[in-house]
Amino acid sequence: MNLSTKQILLIFFPVVITLGVIFALEFYQYEPLYPNKSQIKQQKPEVNQLPVFQNDFILGNKSAPKTIITFEDLGCSACKNQYEIFQKLIKKYPNKIKVVWKPLTVKKIPVSSKDAHHYAFCLSKQEKFSKFAELAFANSNNLTQSVLESISKKINSNQSQLDSCLKSKQPETYLEKNKQLAKLMNVQSVPAIFINGKEEQEPKTLNGWESLLNLK
């Protein structure tokens, strides 16, 4: 049976509309801190090194000479890929590289990643950030409260300490400090990588990082 043009349009029009809505939501949730360059009021400051806050998450040997500072979001797939590369890089060069991981809440839909970053802050106090981050990234599209609670139990966190920390103002204060720093540095998207105070285009491979850091 042949379909008329009208029938074909009736079939495909809802599909087109649905795809358009999905695209718009994806664009909205990763809206940069400065959506338009004309809104940037100041030039990126010249700094030798970004500040490392007391509660920043440090991956690798804290005494390692080469420091990478990265702004990332636990709900970001590109951040997940970069995190996995960092793990390989640190494993291969345990005494040469450390990564300072700064949370920046960008993802808003379908679930905001802010609560996940609160959990990350509190669990880092129990030396469980790495374990939490791996499982959070594995659930990056579904970081609901129930998922976060399940992850915290799976990694055997101290629940009473976790609850006490989550109820305090500390997690939000910490996130706000990094948000303001990201704005100061005109961060446009995540992951945002800084080395010696300069933002770098993040390599997509282990070899790329080795070249950038002169490790070969």
C-alpha positions as CSV (number, residue, x, y, z in Angstrom):
1,M,0.0,0.0,0.0
2,N,1.4,3.4,-1.0
3,L,1.5,6.2,1.6
4,S,0.4,9.7,0.6
5,T,2.7,12.6,1.2
6,K,0.5,13.7,4.0
7,Q,0.7,10.3,5.8
8,I,4.5,10.3,5.4
9,L,4.7,13.8,7.0
10,L,2.4,12.7,9.8
11,I,4.8,9.8,10.5
12,F,8.1,11.7,10.4
13,F,7.1,15.1,11.8
14,P,6.9,13.8,15.5
15,V,10.3,12.1,15.0
16,V,11.9,15.4,13.7
17,I,10.4,17.3,16.6
18,T,11.7,14.8,19.2
19,L,15.2,14.9,17.8
20,G,15.1,18.7,17.8
21,V,14.1,18.7,21.5
22,I,16.9,16.2,22.4
23,F,19.5,18.3,20.6
24,A,18.3,21.5,22.3
25,L,18.5,19.8,25.7
26,E,22.0,18.5,25.1
27,F,23.1,22.0,24.0
28,Y,21.5,23.6,27.0
29,Q,23.0,21.3,29.6
30,Y,26.5,22.0,28.4
31,E,26.0,25.8,28.1
32,P,29.4,27.4,28.8
33,L,30.0,29.6,31.8
34,Y,30.4,32.5,29.3
35,P,27.9,31.7,26.6
36,N,29.0,34.6,24.4
37,K,32.5,35.9,24.1
38,S,31.1,39.5,24.3
39,Q,30.0,38.7,27.8
40,I,33.6,38.2,29.0
41,K,34.5,41.4,30.9
42,Q,38.2,40.7,31.5
43,Q,41.1,38.9,29.8
44,K,42.4,35.7,31.2
45,P,44.9,36.6,33.9
46,E,48.5,35.8,33.5
47,V,49.4,33.2,36.2
48,N,52.2,30.8,36.7
49,Q,50.0,28.3,38.4
50,L,46.3,28.0,39.3
51,P,45.7,27.8,43.1
52,V,45.2,24.3,44.5
53,F,42.7,24.4,47.3
54,Q,43.0,22.3,50.4
55,N,40.1,20.0,49.5
56,D,41.0,19.5,45.8
57,F,41.2,15.9,44.7
58,I,44.7,14.9,43.8
59,L,45.3,11.8,41.7
60,G,48.7,10.3,41.8
61,N,51.8,11.1,43.9
62,K,51.3,14.5,45.6
63,S,55.1,15.1,45.3
64,A,55.2,14.4,41.6
65,P,57.0,17.3,39.8
66,K,54.5,17.7,36.8
67,T,51.1,19.0,37.7
68,I,48.0,18.9,35.6
69,I,44.9,20.9,36.8
70,T,41.6,19.9,35.3
71,F,38.1,21.2,35.6
72,E,35.7,18.3,35.0
73,D,32.1,17.2,35.5
74,L,31.1,13.7,36.7
75,G,28.2,13.8,34.2
76,C,30.4,14.6,31.2
77,S,31.4,11.8,28.8
78,A,34.5,13.6,27.5
79,C,35.6,14.0,31.1
80,K,35.1,10.3,31.7
81,N,37.4,9.5,28.7
82,Q,40.0,12.0,30.0
83,Y,39.8,10.6,33.5
84,E,40.5,7.1,32.2
85,I,43.6,8.5,30.3
86,F,44.8,10.2,33.4
87,Q,44.6,6.9,35.3
88,K,46.7,5.2,32.6
89,L,49.2,8.1,32.6
90,I,49.6,8.1,36.4
91,K,50.0,4.3,36.4
92,K,52.8,4.5,33.7
93,Y,54.5,7.5,35.4
94,P,53.7,7.2,39.1
95,N,56.5,9.5,40.3
96,K,56.3,12.1,37.5
97,I,52.6,13.1,37.2
98,K,49.9,14.3,39.5
99,V,46.4,15.5,38.5
100,V,44.5,18.1,40.5
101,W,40.8,17.4,39.7
102,K,38.5,20.3,40.2
103,P,34.7,19.7,40.0
104,L,32.7,22.1,37.8
105,T,28.9,21.5,37.6
106,V,27.9,21.9,34.0
107,K,25.4,19.1,33.3
108,K,21.9,19.9,34.2
109,I,19.7,17.4,32.2
110,P,18.4,14.8,32.8
111,V,19.9,15.0,36.3
112,S,22.2,17.8,37.6
113,S,25.6,16.6,38.6
114,K,25.8,18.9,41.5
115,D,24.8,16.3,44.1
116,A,27.4,13.9,42.6
117,H,30.1,16.6,43.2
118,H,28.8,17.0,46.8
119,Y,29.3,13.3,47.3
120,A,32.7,13.4,45.7
121,F,33.8,16.2,48.1
122,C,32.6,14.3,51.2
123,L,33.9,10.9,50.1
124,S,37.3,12.4,49.4
125,K,37.6,13.1,53.1
126,Q,37.4,9.3,53.5
127,E,40.1,8.8,50.8
128,K,37.4,7.3,48.5
129,F,37.3,9.8,45.7
130,S,38.9,7.6,43.0
131,K,36.6,4.7,43.7
132,F,33.6,7.0,43.7
133,A,34.6,8.8,40.6
134,E,35.0,5.6,38.6
135,L,31.5,4.4,39.5
136,A,30.0,7.9,39.1
137,F,31.5,8.2,35.6
138,A,30.0,4.7,34.8
139,N,26.6,6.2,35.7
140,S,27.2,9.6,34.2
141,N,23.7,9.8,32.6
142,N,21.9,8.7,35.7
143,L,23.5,10.4,38.8
144,T,20.3,10.4,40.8
145,Q,20.2,10.5,44.6
146,S,19.5,6.7,44.8
147,V,22.4,5.9,42.5
148,L,24.7,8.1,44.5
149,E,23.6,6.4,47.7
150,S,24.1,3.0,46.1
151,I,27.7,3.9,45.0
152,S,28.6,5.2,48.5
153,K,27.5,1.9,50.0
154,K,29.3,-0.1,47.4
155,I,32.6,1.5,48.2
156,N,32.0,0.9,51.9
157,S,31.9,4.6,53.0
158,N,31.3,5.6,56.5
159,Q,27.6,6.5,56.2
160,S,27.3,8.7,59.3
161,Q,30.4,10.8,58.3
162,L,29.0,11.1,54.8
163,D,25.6,12.2,55.9
164,S,27.1,14.8,58.3
165,C,29.3,16.2,55.6
166,L,26.5,16.3,53.0
167,K,24.3,18.3,55.4
168,S,27.0,20.8,56.0
169,K,27.8,23.9,53.9
170,Q,31.3,22.6,53.1
171,P,30.5,20.8,49.7
172,E,28.7,23.8,48.2
173,T,31.3,26.3,49.5
174,Y,34.0,24.2,47.8
175,L,32.1,24.0,44.5
176,E,31.5,27.7,44.5
177,K,35.2,28.4,45.0
178,N,36.1,26.3,41.9
179,K,33.2,27.9,40.0
180,Q,34.5,31.4,40.6
181,L,38.1,30.3,39.7
182,A,36.8,28.8,36.4
183,K,35.0,32.0,35.6
184,L,38.2,34.0,36.4
185,M,40.1,31.8,33.9
186,N,37.2,32.1,31.4
187,V,36.6,28.3,31.2
188,Q,34.2,27.7,28.3
189,S,33.7,24.0,28.6
190,V,34.8,20.8,30.4
191,P,37.2,19.2,30.5
192,A,39.4,22.3,30.8
193,I,43.1,21.5,31.2
194,F,45.7,23.8,32.7
195,I,49.4,23.3,32.9
196,N,51.6,26.0,34.4
197,G,48.7,28.4,34.4
198,K,48.0,28.0,30.7
199,E,45.0,26.3,29.3
200,E,45.9,23.5,26.9
201,Q,43.8,21.6,24.3
202,E,43.5,18.2,26.0
203,P,45.1,15.3,24.1
204,K,42.7,12.5,23.4
205,T,45.3,9.7,23.7
206,L,48.0,8.5,26.2
207,N,50.6,9.2,23.5
208,G,49.3,12.7,23.1
209,W,49.8,13.4,26.8
210,E,53.3,11.9,26.7
211,S,54.2,14.3,23.9
212,L,52.6,17.4,25.6
213,L,54.4,16.7,28.9
214,N,57.7,15.7,27.2
215,L,57.7,12.2,28.8
216,K,59.0,10.3,25.8
